[in-house]
Structure formats: C-alpha cells, structure tokens
C-alpha cells in the first residue's frame, strides 16, 4: 500500500487513538505527550537559565554579553513558536528575554563606562573644540 493509498479510516485503525492521518512515511505519528515536549520546553528553560546567568555575569564583557544575547535569541524563538514551560505552562521564555535584555544592556553600559573612565576614549558627541574663543 503506497502512502497516497492510506485513507483516514486506515489511519484511525492504528493502535494510537485520536489520530486521523499518517505521517509522511506512512506510519502513524507519535502522540504529543508531556514527555515528548521536553525538547521544546527545554528551549524556554534554557532561555531563562542563560538569561539569568548572563545578567549575573554581565561584568565579564564578552562572556556575559554573549550569554545574554543567546538567551534573548532562544527566548524570542520560543515565544514565536508558542512554547511554554514549567508546571503550569508559564511563559519562561519571556522571563528569559527580560533577564537577557537586562544582562546585555548592563554589559554594554559597563563596557562603555570602562572605556570612558579608564581608557579615556570619549564618544565623539562629547568632544568639543573651542574654535570660537
């Protein structure tokens, strides 16, 4: 029997109840259970963990900023895919985005302060020349 010959009645006769169509290879798809969603939920949880870690290590300039940006990226992907995690289906990805954004903002701010205070490199808008005196 070819894949095109499988009817919804044939798919309903499988061992898994509630399925109405076969997979692309003719087998019945795996039912989505809480155990099969662990990879998806892991993306939201990773966003939270990396965002928290990036916010705590923002002072390590390249490391904290990179970890925070990865957390924001994972969080945005999880939100766009509609992935929820936690016991009650909380939006852990949103918390990861917030922590990651705070960590990235703090990292850039502290790095700019270090440049200003210790290296003496002022931004161009703060450099003025007194040509008219």
N, C-alpha and C positions, 0 to 999 in steps of 0.2 A: 504494500500500500504506500503510495507516494505521499509527500507532505500535503499536496493540494487535495488529495482524496479524503483527508481526515475531516469529518464533519463535527459540529458541536456535540452531537449525540455520542460520537465515538470518544470525544474528549471527556464528556460527562461520565462515561463508563469507567474512568480510571479509578485508582484507589483513593485519590485525594478528593474529598467532596468540595463543591463550590467552584470548581474550575470549569470554564466554558470553552477554552481554546487551547490548542497545543503550542508548544514552543516552536522556534524556527527549525529545530531538528526533528520535530515530530513527537518529542517526549513531552510529558506534562510539566509545566513549570513548577518550581518549588514554591510552596506557600510562604508568604512573608510572615514570620513569627518574630517575637521579641529577640530570639536568638539569632535570626538571620539578619537583623538590623544592626548588629553590633558594629560593623564596619562603618555604616553611615553615622551612627551616633558617635562613633569614635572621632569623626571629623569635628563635630561640635565640641566634644570634650577636649580634644587636642587644641582647639582654638582657645578655649577657656584656660587651659593649663599653660600654654605658651604665652598667652596674653598676660597672665598673672606673673609668670617668670620674667617676661620682658619688662613689665612695669617695675618689678623688684630689682632688676639688674640694668636699669636704664643708664646708669653712670659708666658702665663698660661700653664705650661708644659703639664700636661696630657690632659687638655681640648683642647687646640689649636692643639696639635698633633693628637688627636683622630678625631677631626672635619676635619682636613686636610686629614687624611687617608680615612675617609668616602667619602670626596669629590673626591679624586683620584679614589676610587673604583667605585663610581657611574658614574664618567666620563668615565672610561675605559669600563664599561658595556654599557653605552650609545653609545660610539664610535663603539664598536663591534657589537651592534645591528643596527647601522646606523641611530640613532635618531638625528634629527636636531630640533632646536627650534628657537624661535624669529620670527619676522615679515617676514623676507626674507629667512628663513631657515638657519640661521647662525649656525655654529658649537659651540654652547655654552658649550658643553661638553669638548672640547679642552681647552677652556679658564678656565674651572673649574679644569681640570687636571693641568694646569700650575700654577694657584693660589694655589691649594692644595699641589703641589710639593714644591713650594716656602715656603709655610707655614710649611710643615713638615720638610724641610731642615733647616729652620731658628729655629724651635723649638728644633731640635736635637742639632744644633750648640750652641744655647744659653744655653741649659741644660748642655752640655759638658763644656762650658765656666764657668758656675756657679760651677760645680764640681771642675774644675781646680783652679779657683780664690778664692772661698770661703771655700771649704771643704778641699782643699789641697790634693786631690787624683789625682796624676799624672797618665797618661797612662803608661803602662809597657815599651813601647819603649822609653820613656823619662827618665826613671830611669836608671842611670848608677852608677856602683860602681867602685871606683878607686882601683882595686886589685893590679895593677902593679906599684904603686908609692912607 
